[in-house]
Amino acid sequence: MQADCEKGVEALAQDTSSSYRRLKSSDRVRLYDFHRPDKFSRENLGALRVLHDHMARLLATRLSAHVRTAVRVSLIALDQVVYEEFTEQMSEPVILGIGQFEPLEGKMAMEIEPPIAYPFIERLLGGVIHGIALDRPLTDMEAAVMTTVFEEIVEASEEAWQNVTDLTGQLESVETSQFFSQFAPPNEMMIRAGFLMEMADSQGRVNIAWPHMMLEPILPQLSVQHWMGLGSSHSEAQDDHGQSAAVRKHLHRVKLPVVAELGRTRVTVGDLLSLQPGDVLRLDTKADSSIQVRVDSKSLFGGYPGKVGSNLAVQITARQKGGTADV
């Protein structure tokens, strides 16, 4: 009886050793980090890369129209990190936007590095882009200006996600300290998309972080097959038409200076230096003549001055030769 047991144990040991050797030499074995388990599949990562690459193009179009200068945005990295690692790698000073996308639960984050954030502030305030990254936190006014940039990122994200699901994005706050911006548990796994943003001679990185718990309900839809299936249902002509419509939509939001010119005159330097309050300048326009309305220094319309309530106004009565086709 004992001899039979010993033979059984020996046979089991030989089988186990053989299985171990086969398993050890198998290419399917790979290391697994239980402290940082991957929660996004390769298929999810592929779809997210396509989505964020599309988002980069949308964001470049939106920001270029908003600041009226060329802005280039390109996706340079997409990886999985835990929240604690994301916050530890934030640049100083911190410039962080927190957003929500209903009906998804949770919050996402958008970080803009100072080397590109301060040039945006200079441009939006009407200054010249010097590309100087100041080593200090944003002032309240600068944070308010950066709100418009974060809102453009939220809207570009919302538009990019339309190929997967309908989301409604909203900027919740702009933070200048990582200690007051915790939007996920320290060990929460998240997707970090890194973009390189360039404007004039300035460039910097923009990082967007999506927590796993936020994206978990729509992970089944994040597949390359699902994405390509949606894309193949549209012809190239429709895609070009959609891009043209998006460009027109963003251009319609661009604000241009409009000047109503009452008239002109020429004076000598001596007369100019002797001008006093109460003096009258005679213009080259008659009192009952129409005046020119200039858009961005181009004369496009004719009109007559008047009043609306307590404000001065101009009634457009004619379009100059060429009209808005010259704009």
For each residue, the residues with C-beta under 8 A, 3 or more apart:
1: 4 5
2: 5 6
3: 6 7
4: 1 7 8
5: 1 2 8 9
6: 2 3 9 10
7: 3 4 10 11
8: 4 5 11 12
9: 5 6 12 13
10: 6 7 13 14
11: 7 8 14 15
12: 8 9 15 16
13: 9 10 16 17
14: 10 11 17 18
15: 11 12 18 19
16: 12 13 19 20
17: 13 14 20 21
18: 14 15 21 22
19: 15 16 22 23
20: 16 17 23 24
21: 17 18 24 25
22: 18 19 25 26
23: 19 20 26 29
24: 20 21 29
25: 21 22
26: 22 23 29
27:
28:
29: 23 24 26
30:
31:
32: 37
33: 36 37
34: 37
35:
36: 33 82 189
37: 32 33 34 189
38: 41 80 189
39: 80 189 212
40: 44 45 48 80 189 191 212 219
41: 38 44 45
42: 45 46
43: 46 47 222 223 224
44: 40 41 47 48 219 222 223
45: 40 41 42 48 49 78 80 191
46: 42 43 49 50 223 224
47: 43 44 50 51 164 222 223 224 226 227
48: 40 44 45 51 52 78 191 193 222
49: 45 46 52 53 75 78
50: 46 47 53 54 224 227
51: 47 48 54 55 160 161 163 164 222 227
52: 48 49 55 56 75 78 160 193 195 208
53: 49 50 56 57 75
54: 50 51 57 58 160 163
55: 51 52 58 59 75 156 157 159 160 193
56: 52 53 59 60 73 74 75 195
57: 53 54 60 61 73
58: 54 55 61 62 156 159 160 246
59: 55 56 62 63 73 152 153 156 195
60: 56 57 63 64 71 72 73
61: 57 58 64 65 246 247 250
62: 58 59 65 66 152 155 156 250
63: 59 60 66 67 71 73 149 152 197 199
64: 60 61 67 68 69 70 71
65: 61 62 68 247 250 251 253 254
66: 62 63 148 152 250 253 254
67: 63 64 71 120 123 124 199
68: 64 65 254
69: 64 123 129 199 200
70: 64 199
71: 60 63 64 67 197 198 199
72: 60 196 197 198 199
73: 56 57 59 60 63 195 196 197 198 206
74: 56 195 196
75: 49 52 53 55 56 78 193 194 195
76: 194 195 196 205
77: 192 193 194
78: 45 48 49 52 75 191 192 193 194
79: 191 192 194
80: 38 39 40 45 189 190 191 192
81: 85 86 89 189 190 192 209
82: 36 85 86 186 187 188 189 190
83: 86 87 182 184 185 186 187 188 190 209 211
84: 87 88 186 187
85: 81 82 88 89
86: 81 82 83 89 90 109 190 192 207 209
87: 83 84 90 178 182
88: 84 85
89: 81 85 86
90: 86 87 94 96 111 178
91: 94 95 111 113 114 205
92: 135
93: 114 135 136 137 138 176
94: 90 91 111 137 175 176 177 178 181
95: 91 111 112 113 114 117 138 146 174 176
96: 90 109 110 111 112 174 175 176 178 181
97: 109 110 111 112 146 147 150 153 154 171 173 174 175
98: 107 108 109 110 171 172 173 174 175 181 183
99: 107 108 109 110 150 153 154 157 169 170 171 172
100: 104 106 107 108 169 170 172
101: 104 108 157 158 161 167 168 169 170 214
102: 167 168 170
103: 167 168
104: 100 101 167 214 215 217 218
105: 213 214
106: 100 183 184 211 213 214
107: 98 99 100 172 183 184 211 214
108: 98 99 100 101 183 208 209 210 211 214
109: 86 96 97 98 99 181 183 207 208 209
110: 96 97 98 99 150 153 154 206 207 208 209
111: 90 91 94 95 96 97 206 207 208 209
112: 95 96 97 116 117 120 146 149 150 197 204 206
113: 91 95 116 117 133 204 205 206
114: 91 93 95 117 118 133 134 135 204
115: 118 119 131 133 202 203 204
116: 112 113 119 120 197 198 199 202 203 204 205 206
117: 95 112 113 114 120 121 133 138 146 149 204
118: 114 115 121 122 131 132 133 134
119: 115 116 122 123 129 130 131 199 200 202
120: 67 112 116 117 123 124 145 146 149 199
121: 117 118 124 125 142 145 146
122: 118 119 125 127 128 129 130
123: 67 69 119 120 126 127 129 199
124: 67 120 121 145 148 149
125: 121 122 145
126: 123
127: 122 123 130
128: 122
129: 69 119 122 123 199 200 201 202
130: 119 122 127
131: 115 118 119 200 201 202
132: 118
133: 113 114 115 117 118 204
134: 114 118
135: 92 93 114
136: 93
137: 93 94 176 177
138: 93 95 117 142 143 146 174 176
139: 142 143
140: 143 144
141: 144 145
142: 121 138 139 145 146
143: 138 139 140 146 147 174 176
144: 140 141 147
145: 120 121 124 125 141 142 148 149
146: 95 97 112 117 120 121 138 142 143 149 150 174
147: 97 143 144 150 151 171 174
148: 66 124 145 151 152
149: 63 112 117 120 124 145 146 152 153
150: 97 99 110 112 146 147 153 154 171 174
151: 147 148 154 155 171
152: 59 62 63 66 148 149 155 156
153: 59 97 99 110 149 150 156 157 206 208
154: 97 99 110 150 151 157 158 169 170 171
155: 62 151 152 158 159 169
156: 55 58 59 62 152 153 159 160
157: 55 99 101 153 154 160 161 167 169 208
158: 101 154 155 161 162 167 168 169
159: 55 58 155 156 162 246
160: 51 52 54 55 58 156 157 163
161: 51 101 157 158 164 165 166 167
162: 158 159 165 166 167
163: 51 54 160 227 230 231
164: 47 51 161 218 221 222 226 227
165: 161 162 218 221
166: 161 162
167: 101 102 103 104 157 158 161 162
168: 101 102 103 158
169: 99 100 101 154 155 157 158
170: 99 100 101 102 154
171: 97 98 99 147 150 151 154 174
172: 98 99 100 107
173: 97 98 181
174: 95 96 97 98 138 143 146 147 150 171
175: 94 96 97 98 178 180 181
176: 93 94 95 96 137 138 143
177: 94 137 180 181
178: 87 90 94 96 175 181 182
179: 182
180: 175 177
181: 94 96 98 109 173 175 177 178
182: 83 87 178 179
183: 98 106 107 108 109 211
184: 83 106 107 188 190 211 213
185: 83 188
186: 82 83 84
187: 82 83 84
188: 82 83 184 185 211 212 213
189: 36 37 38 39 40 80 81 82 211 212
190: 80 81 82 83 86 184 209 210 211 212
191: 40 45 48 78 79 80 209 210 212 215
192: 77 78 79 80 81 86 207 208 209
193: 48 52 55 75 77 78 207 208 209 210
194: 75 76 77 78 79 205 206 207
195: 52 56 59 73 74 75 76 205 206 207 208
196: 72 73 74 76 203 204 205 206
197: 63 71 72 73 112 116 203 204 205 206
198: 71 72 73 116 202 203
199: 63 67 69 70 71 72 116 119 120 123 129 202 203
200: 69 119 129 131
201: 129 131
202: 115 116 119 129 131 198 199
203: 115 116 196 197 198 199
204: 112 113 114 115 116 117 133 196 197
205: 76 91 113 116 194 195 196 197
206: 73 110 111 112 113 116 153 194 195 196 197
207: 86 109 110 111 192 193 194 195
208: 52 108 109 110 111 153 157 192 193 195
209: 81 83 86 108 109 110 111 190 191 192 193
210: 108 190 191 193 214 215
211: 83 106 107 108 183 184 188 189 190 214 215
212: 39 40 188 189 190 191 215 216
213: 105 106 184 188 216
214: 101 104 105 106 107 108 210 211
215: 104 191 210 211 212 218 219 222
216: 212 213 219
217: 104
218: 104 164 165 215 221 222
219: 40 44 215 216 222
220: 223
221: 164 165 218 226
222: 43 44 47 48 51 164 215 218 219 226
223: 43 44 46 47 220 226 227
224: 43 46 47 50 227 228
225: 228 229
226: 47 164 221 222 223 229 230
227: 47 50 51 163 164 223 224 230 231
228: 224 225 231 232
229: 225 226 232 233
230: 163 226 227 233 234
231: 163 227 228 234
232: 228 229
233: 229 230
234: 230 231 238 239 242
235: 238 239
236: 239 240
237: 240 241
238: 234 235 241 242
239: 234 235 236 242 243
240: 236 237 243 244
241: 237 238 244 245
242: 234 238 239 245 246
243: 239 240 246 247
244: 240 241 247 248
245: 241 242 248 249
246: 58 61 159 242 243 249 250
247: 61 65 243 244 250 251
248: 244 245 251 252
249: 245 246 252 253
250: 61 62 65 66 246 247 253 254
251: 65 247 248 254
252: 248 249
253: 65 66 249 250
254: 65 66 68 250 251
255:
256: 295 296
257: 295 296
258: 293 294 295
259: 293 294
260: 291 292 293 294 303 305 314
261: 264 291 292 293 294 299
262: 283 285 291 305
263: 283 284 285 291
264: 261 283 284 285
265: 281 282 283 284
266:
267: 271 272 281
268: 271 272
269: 272 273
270: 273 274
271: 267 268 274 275
272: 267 268 269 275
273: 269 270
274: 270 271
275: 271 272 279
276: 279
277:
278:
279: 275 276
280:
281: 265 267
282: 265
283: 262 263 264 265
284: 263 264 265
285: 262 263 264 289 291
286: 289
287:
288:
289: 285 286
290: 302 303 304 317 318
291: 260 261 262 263 285 302 303 304 305 314
292: 260 261 299 301 302 320
293: 258 259 260 261 299 300 301 302 303 314 316
294: 258 259 260 261 297 298 299 300
295: 256 257 258 298 300 301 327
296: 256 257 327
297: 294
298: 294 295 326 327
299: 261 292 293 294 320
300: 293 294 295 319 320 322 323 324 326 327
301: 292 293 295 316 318 319 320
302: 290 291 292 293 316 317 318 319 320
303: 260 290 291 293 314 315 316 317 318
304: 290 291 314 315 317
305: 260 262 291 312 313 314
306: 312 313 314 315
307: 310 311 312 313
308: 311 313
309:
310: 307
311: 307 308
312: 305 306 307
313: 305 306 307 308
314: 260 291 293 303 304 305 306
315: 303 304 306
316: 293 301 302 303 319
317: 290 302 303 304
318: 290 301 302 303
319: 300 301 302 316 323 324
320: 292 299 300 301 302 323
321:
322: 300 325 326
323: 300 319 320 326
324: 300 319 327
325: 322
326: 298 300 322 323
327: 295 296 298 300 324
